[in-house]
Amino acid sequence: MNPSLALEALADPEPVMPSPEVLRRFDVTGPRYTSYPTADRFVDAFTAEDYAQALRQRSELGAHGRPLSLYVHIPFCESLCYYCACNKIVTRHKSRGREYLDYLAREAALQARQLGRGGVVSQLHLGGGTPTFLNDAGLRELVTMLDDTFTLSPVREQSIEIDPRTVDGARLERLATMGFNRLSFGVQDFDPEVQKAVHRIQPAAQVFDLVASARSLGYGSINIDLIYGLPRQDTASFDRTLHQVCELRPDRIALYAYAHLPERFKAQRRIAADALPDAATKVQMLSRSIAALTAAGYVYIGMDHFALPDDPLAVAKRQGRLHRNFQGYSTQPDCDLVALGVSAIGNVGATYSQNAKTLEEYYDLLNQDRLPVVRGLALTRDDVLRRAVIMALMCQGHVDFEAIGQAHLVDFRRHFAGELAALAPLAAQGLVELRSREIEVTPLGWFFVRAIAMVFDRYLQADRNRTRFSRIV
């Protein structure tokens, strides 16, 4: 579809579904469900030995046919973005990256000691922070180390998060020679005044040039991150950014709502609260974004993700293969996730684990030849059952009672009688269809799939303190 159609959507005074009224109705907080149970339920009682046992069990069970994904967290950034809520370390001392690589190698060796070389790594993702804080030699060393320690598939997905200010076309070419085939550019907003307000100046022309270079180099997928609700944004300014993004035409778009939590994230204290758009403006911005992106031909994947129809993410959704993990939506279901680096979260079997959140503790544990896992969770039978239901909603938008019942040995309607009753008001509002043997999320319901999934969250229903979560819209 011609991107210029997006302009018609922006000019249309009647927004595309969902309406602002419906968006306001569901302007509540809730989990993003990159896992269930969510990370706030992790406990210190889950130890490094519990995680090592999960790795050994995977190896002993011969899970060679089960995909394996690697995530590596690179925490360093050269400058501070005021909106950021990530675990990062702001520094210009590149030597810190050199030291970090040495410790990553130690951790990888410890994990491989328990895991063995069984199973092929089909996905590798570098996140942060700013992974391109590492120089070319460091990134090449990292990929080589991972290939030597684990077994990287020659046809793997290999992605990296990019701060456009840290690379040029020549560097993208060198990244391609290291095996990177997917890029995620952090854009947030093209408006110069908004960029000044969040301390992240990057001209639109710079991003356009980088995307053009990436396409000429044959990168398989290009993602753009956007944030609405930032200081000095309004509907007119964000309309202009959306127009530019539609012209840019990345394969995927992640559209996040800014959550202003200065009491939790020190960097956000530099943002003046009175410069933020009000709730009504944020709802308008989201509504107009949905209109623009769908008019430009993007498929709504779920939550805050959009993709072109031929992108593997959109194809996976059509084919029922969409999966969700700590990096968001993924194309590979039933994938164990091994995570490396400070604060990194992994998922192996029926366990979740998280590494130490500070470099000092992370380094100290590795100096003791210990896995740096400091908390996590061993899932109960009920956790596994509810995870299956929540992930079916989040990824396929469909729950088959018989399939869930047979897999988990429960009578679905009887076991979830209370939850089905709680879904009735959402069905009356057109978000879900409740049938005798299934739940189906409607096209309108996809925009509020988190609210639908929350009905099956046993922990959340028992604990009404949701202020720690981001807003659904």
C-alpha positions in Angstrom: 0.0 0.0 0.0 1.2 3.5 -0.8 2.6 5.2 2.3 0.9 8.4 1.3 -2.4 6.8 2.4 -1.2 7.4 5.9 -1.6 11.1 5.4 -5.3 10.6 4.6 -5.6 8.7 7.9 -3.9 11.5 9.8 -6.2 14.1 8.1 -9.4 12.1 8.9 -11.1 13.7 11.9 -12.8 10.3 12.7 -10.0 8.1 14.1 -9.7 4.4 13.0 -10.8 1.9 15.6 -10.3 1.7 18.5 -12.0 5.0 19.3 -10.5 7.4 21.9 -13.5 6.6 24.2 -12.6 2.9 24.2 -8.9 3.7 24.6 -9.7 5.9 27.6 -11.8 3.1 29.1 -8.8 0.8 29.1 -6.2 3.4 30.1 -5.1 1.2 33.1 -1.9 -0.4 34.2 -1.0 -4.0 33.6 1.9 -6.4 32.8 3.3 -6.7 29.3 3.5 -10.5 29.7 6.9 -11.2 28.3 6.6 -14.0 30.8 4.1 -15.5 33.1 4.5 -15.3 36.1 5.9 -11.8 35.5 9.4 -10.8 36.7 8.1 -9.0 39.7 7.2 -12.4 41.1 10.8 -13.7 41.0 12.2 -14.7 44.4 15.7 -14.7 45.9 15.0 -18.3 47.0 15.6 -19.4 43.4 19.4 -19.8 43.3 22.1 -20.3 40.8 22.1 -24.0 41.6 18.4 -24.2 40.7 19.2 -22.6 37.3 22.2 -25.0 36.8 19.8 -27.9 37.4 17.4 -26.6 34.7 20.3 -26.4 32.3 21.4 -30.0 33.2 17.9 -31.3 32.8 17.6 -29.8 29.3 20.9 -31.5 28.4 19.9 -34.9 30.0 16.5 -34.9 28.3 18.3 -34.5 25.0 16.3 -31.4 24.0 18.2 -31.2 20.7 15.0 -30.5 18.8 13.9 -27.7 21.0 15.2 -24.3 19.7 17.7 -22.4 21.8 17.9 -18.6 21.8 20.7 -16.5 23.2 20.3 -13.0 24.6 23.4 -10.9 25.6 22.9 -7.7 27.6 25.5 -4.9 26.9 24.7 -2.2 29.6 27.0 0.6 28.4 25.8 3.9 26.8 28.0 6.9 25.9 25.2 9.4 26.8 22.0 9.5 28.9 18.6 9.5 27.4 16.2 11.0 29.9 13.3 8.7 29.2 15.3 5.5 29.6 14.2 2.8 32.1 16.7 0.2 31.0 19.6 -1.2 33.1 22.4 0.9 31.7 25.8 2.4 32.7 26.7 5.8 31.1 30.4 6.0 30.4 32.8 7.0 27.7 35.5 4.7 28.9 35.7 2.0 26.2 38.0 -0.1 28.4 34.9 -1.0 30.5 33.6 -2.9 27.4 36.9 -4.8 27.1 36.6 -6.0 30.8 32.9 -6.8 30.3 33.7 -9.1 27.4 36.1 -11.1 29.6 33.3 -11.7 32.1 30.8 -12.6 29.5 33.1 -15.3 28.3 33.4 -16.6 31.9 29.6 -16.7 32.3 29.2 -18.4 28.9 31.7 -21.1 29.9 29.9 -21.7 33.2 26.5 -22.1 31.4 27.9 -24.3 28.7 29.5 -26.5 31.4 26.0 -27.4 32.6 24.2 -27.2 29.2 26.7 -29.0 27.0 26.7 -28.4 23.3 23.4 -30.0 22.7 20.9 -28.0 20.8 21.5 -25.4 18.1 21.2 -21.7 18.7 18.7 -20.4 16.2 18.4 -16.9 17.5 21.0 -14.5 18.9 20.1 -11.0 20.1 22.3 -8.2 21.5 20.5 -5.6 23.6 21.2 -3.0 26.2 22.2 -0.3 26.9 23.9 0.3 23.5 25.5 -2.9 22.1 27.4 -0.8 19.5 29.2 0.7 22.5 31.6 -2.2 21.8 33.9 -1.6 18.9 34.1 -3.9 15.9 36.8 -6.0 17.3 34.9 -6.5 20.5 31.6 -7.4 18.8 33.5 -9.8 16.5 35.2 -11.4 19.5 31.8 -11.7 21.2 30.2 -13.5 18.3 33.2 -15.8 17.9 33.2 -16.7 21.6 29.5 -17.6 21.5 30.1 -19.7 18.4 32.9 -21.5 20.1 31.1 -22.0 23.4 27.6 -22.9 22.1 26.5 -24.2 18.6 25.3 -21.3 16.5 23.2 -22.3 13.5 24.6 -21.1 10.2 21.0 -19.8 9.3 20.3 -18.2 12.6 18.5 -14.9 13.2 21.1 -12.5 14.6 19.9 -9.1 15.7 21.3 -6.1 17.4 19.8 -2.9 18.9 21.3 0.2 17.3 21.6 3.7 18.5 21.7 5.6 15.2 24.2 8.1 16.6 26.8 5.3 17.1 27.0 3.8 13.6 27.4 4.7 9.9 26.9 2.8 6.7 30.5 1.4 6.8 29.9 0.0 10.3 26.6 -1.6 9.2 28.6 -3.4 6.5 31.1 -4.7 9.1 28.2 -5.9 11.3 26.8 -7.8 8.4 30.2 -9.6 8.0 29.8 -10.7 11.6 26.5 -12.4 10.8 24.0 -9.7 11.9 21.0 -9.8 9.7 18.4 -7.9 11.7 18.6 -4.4 13.1 16.5 -2.4 15.6 17.0 1.4 15.4 16.0 3.4 18.5 14.3 6.5 17.0 11.6 7.4 19.5 10.6 10.7 17.7 12.0 12.7 14.8 10.9 16.1 16.2 13.9 18.2 17.1 12.3 19.8 20.1 11.3 16.4 21.5 14.8 15.1 20.9 16.2 18.0 22.9 13.8 17.4 25.7 14.9 13.8 26.1 18.6 14.4 25.4 18.8 12.4 22.2 19.6 14.4 19.1 19.6 12.4 15.9 18.5 14.0 12.6 15.9 12.2 10.6 18.3 12.3 7.6 20.8 10.2 9.5 18.2 7.5 10.2 17.0 7.5 6.6 20.6 7.1 5.4 21.3 4.2 7.8 18.1 2.4 6.8 19.0 2.8 3.1 22.4 1.4 3.8 21.0 -1.5 5.7 18.7 -2.4 2.8 21.5 -2.2 0.3 23.5 -4.6 2.5 20.6 -7.2 2.5 19.6 -7.0 6.2 16.5 -9.3 6.5 14.5 -7.1 8.8 14.7 -3.5 10.1 12.8 -2.4 13.2 12.1 1.2 14.3 11.2 1.9 18.0 8.9 4.9 18.6 7.7 6.3 21.9 4.5 8.5 22.4 3.9 10.5 25.5 7.3 12.1 25.6 7.9 15.8 26.7 6.9 18.4 24.1 5.1 16.0 22.0 1.6 16.8 20.7 -0.6 15.2 18.1 0.7 17.5 15.3 4.3 16.8 16.0 3.8 13.1 16.3 1.8 13.1 13.1 4.9 14.4 11.4 7.0 11.7 12.9 4.5 9.0 11.7 4.5 10.5 8.2 8.3 10.2 8.1 8.2 6.6 9.5 5.7 5.6 6.8 8.0 7.1 4.2 10.9 5.2 5.8 8.8 2.0 5.7 10.7 -0.3 8.1 9.7 -3.9 8.2 8.6 -3.6 11.9 7.6 -0.8 14.2 7.4 -0.9 18.0 5.2 1.8 19.3 5.6 2.2 23.1 3.9 4.4 25.6 6.2 6.5 27.8 5.8 5.7 31.5 6.9 8.5 33.6 8.2 7.0 36.9 10.9 9.3 38.2 10.7 7.8 41.6 12.0 4.5 40.1 14.2 5.7 37.3 16.7 8.5 38.2 17.2 9.6 34.6 13.5 10.5 34.3 13.9 13.2 37.0 15.4 15.4 34.3 12.0 15.5 32.5 9.6 18.2 33.7 6.3 16.7 34.3 4.5 19.8 33.0 6.1 19.2 29.6 4.4 15.8 29.2 1.3 15.5 27.1 -1.9 14.9 29.1 -3.8 11.6 29.1 -6.3 12.8 26.5 -3.5 13.8 24.1 -1.7 10.5 24.6 -4.9 8.7 23.7 -5.3 10.8 20.5 -1.7 10.1 19.6 -2.1 6.4 19.9 -5.4 6.4 18.0 -3.9 8.4 15.1 -0.8 6.2 15.1 -3.0 3.1 14.7 -4.8 4.8 11.9 -1.7 5.9 10.1 0.2 2.6 10.4 -2.7 0.4 9.4 -3.5 2.7 6.4 0.1 2.4 5.3 -0.3 -1.4 5.1 1.1 -2.5 8.5 -0.3 -5.6 10.2 -1.1 -5.1 13.9 0.8 -8.0 15.6 -0.3 -7.4 19.1 0.1 -4.9 22.0 2.4 -2.2 20.5 4.0 -4.0 17.5 3.3 -3.6 13.8 4.9 -5.4 10.8 4.6 -5.4 7.0 2.5 -8.4 5.7 5.5 -10.3 4.4 7.7 -9.8 7.5 8.4 -13.1 9.3 6.6 -11.7 12.4 3.4 -11.1 10.5 3.8 -14.5 8.7 4.3 -16.2 12.1 1.1 -14.6 13.4 -0.9 -15.8 10.4 0.5 -19.3 10.8 0.0 -19.5 14.6 3.7 -19.7 15.3 4.0 -16.4 17.1 5.9 -16.6 20.4 6.6 -14.2 23.2 9.7 -13.9 25.5 11.7 -11.3 27.3 12.6 -9.6 24.1 9.0 -9.3 23.0 7.3 -11.1 20.1 9.4 -13.8 18.4 8.9 -16.1 15.4 10.0 -19.3 17.2 7.6 -21.1 19.6 8.8 -23.3 22.5 12.2 -21.8 22.6 14.5 -21.9 25.7 16.2 -18.6 26.3 19.8 -18.5 27.7 20.6 -15.0 28.9 24.1 -13.6 29.5 25.2 -10.4 31.1 24.3 -8.1 34.0 20.6 -8.1 34.8 19.8 -10.5 31.9 16.7 -12.7 32.3 16.5 -16.2 30.9 13.9 -18.9 30.5 14.9 -22.6 30.5 12.3 -25.3 30.8 9.8 -24.4 33.6 12.1 -21.8 35.2 12.9 -18.1 35.0 16.3 -16.7 36.1 17.8 -13.3 36.4 21.4 -12.3 36.8 22.8 -9.7 39.3 21.8 -6.2 38.5 25.0 -4.4 39.2 28.4 -4.9 37.6 30.1 -5.2 41.0 27.9 -8.2 42.1 28.0 -9.7 38.6 31.8 -9.6 38.5 32.1 -10.8 42.1 30.1 -13.9 41.5 32.0 -14.8 38.4 35.3 -14.2 40.2 34.1 -17.0 42.5 33.4 -19.2 39.5 29.7 -19.1 40.3 26.8 -18.5 37.9 25.7 -14.8 38.5 22.0 -15.8 38.9 20.5 -14.0 42.0 16.8 -14.7 41.7 14.2 -16.4 39.6 11.2 -18.8 39.8 10.4 -22.4 39.4 7.0 -22.6 37.9 4.2 -24.6 39.5 1.8 -26.7 37.6 -0.8 -23.9 37.8 1.8 -21.4 36.6 2.5 -23.5 33.5 -1.2 -23.9 32.8 -2.0 -20.2 33.1 1.2 -19.4 31.1 -0.2 -21.5 28.2 -3.5 -19.7 28.3 -2.0 -16.2 28.6 0.5 -16.8 25.8 -2.2 -18.3 23.5 -4.1 -15.0 24.0 -1.1 -12.8 23.6 0.3 -14.6 20.5 -2.6 -16.3 18.7 -5.6 -14.4 20.1 -7.3 -17.8 20.5 -7.7 -20.3 23.3 -8.9 -23.8 22.5 -10.4 -25.3 25.6 -9.9 -29.0 24.6 -6.3 -28.4 23.5 -5.4 -26.7 26.8 -7.3 -29.3 28.8 -5.6 -32.3 27.1 -2.2 -30.8 27.4 -2.6 -29.9 31.1 -5.2 -32.5 32.3 -7.9 -30.1 33.3 -11.5 -29.5 32.5 -11.0 -25.9 31.1 -14.5 -24.6 31.7 -14.7 -25.9 35.2 -11.1 -24.9 36.2 -11.5 -21.4 34.8 -15.2 -20.8 35.6 -14.4 -17.6 37.5 -12.2 -16.3 34.7 -14.8 -17.0 32.0 -17.4 -15.1 34.1 -14.9 -12.2 34.4 -14.5 -12.2 30.6 -18.3 -11.6 30.1 -18.0 -7.8 30.4 -15.1 -7.7 27.9 -17.2 -9.8 25.6 -20.1 -7.3 25.9 -17.7 -4.5 25.0 -16.6 -6.4 21.8 -13.1 -7.4 22.9 -13.6 -11.2 22.9 -16.0 -13.8 21.7 -16.8 -16.5 24.2 -17.9 -19.7 22.6 -18.6 -23.2 24.0 -15.2 -24.5 23.2 -13.0 -21.5 22.7 -12.1 -17.9 23.4 -11.4 -15.6 20.4 -9.9 -12.2 20.6 -11.7 -9.8 18.3 -9.9 -7.3 16.0 -10.8 -4.6 18.5 -9.7 -6.8 21.4 -6.1 -7.1 20.0 -5.5 -3.5 21.0 -6.3 -4.5 24.6 -5.0 -8.0 24.7 -3.1 -7.3 27.9 -6.4 -6.5 29.7 -7.8 -9.8 28.4 -4.8 -11.8 29.6 -4.9 -10.1 33.0 -8.1 -12.0 33.8 -6.1 -15.3 33.9 -3.3 -13.8 36.0 -3.7 -15.5 39.4 -1.1 -13.3 41.1 -2.5 -10.1 39.7 -6.1 -10.9 40.8 -4.8 -11.6 44.3 -2.7 -8.4 44.4 -4.5 -5.3 43.2 -1.4 -3.1 43.5 -0.7 -2.6 39.8 1.2 0.8 40.0 4.5 -1.0 39.2 3.3 -1.8 35.7 3.1 0.4 32.6 -0.2 1.6 31.3 -1.9 -0.6 28.6 -2.4 2.4 26.3 
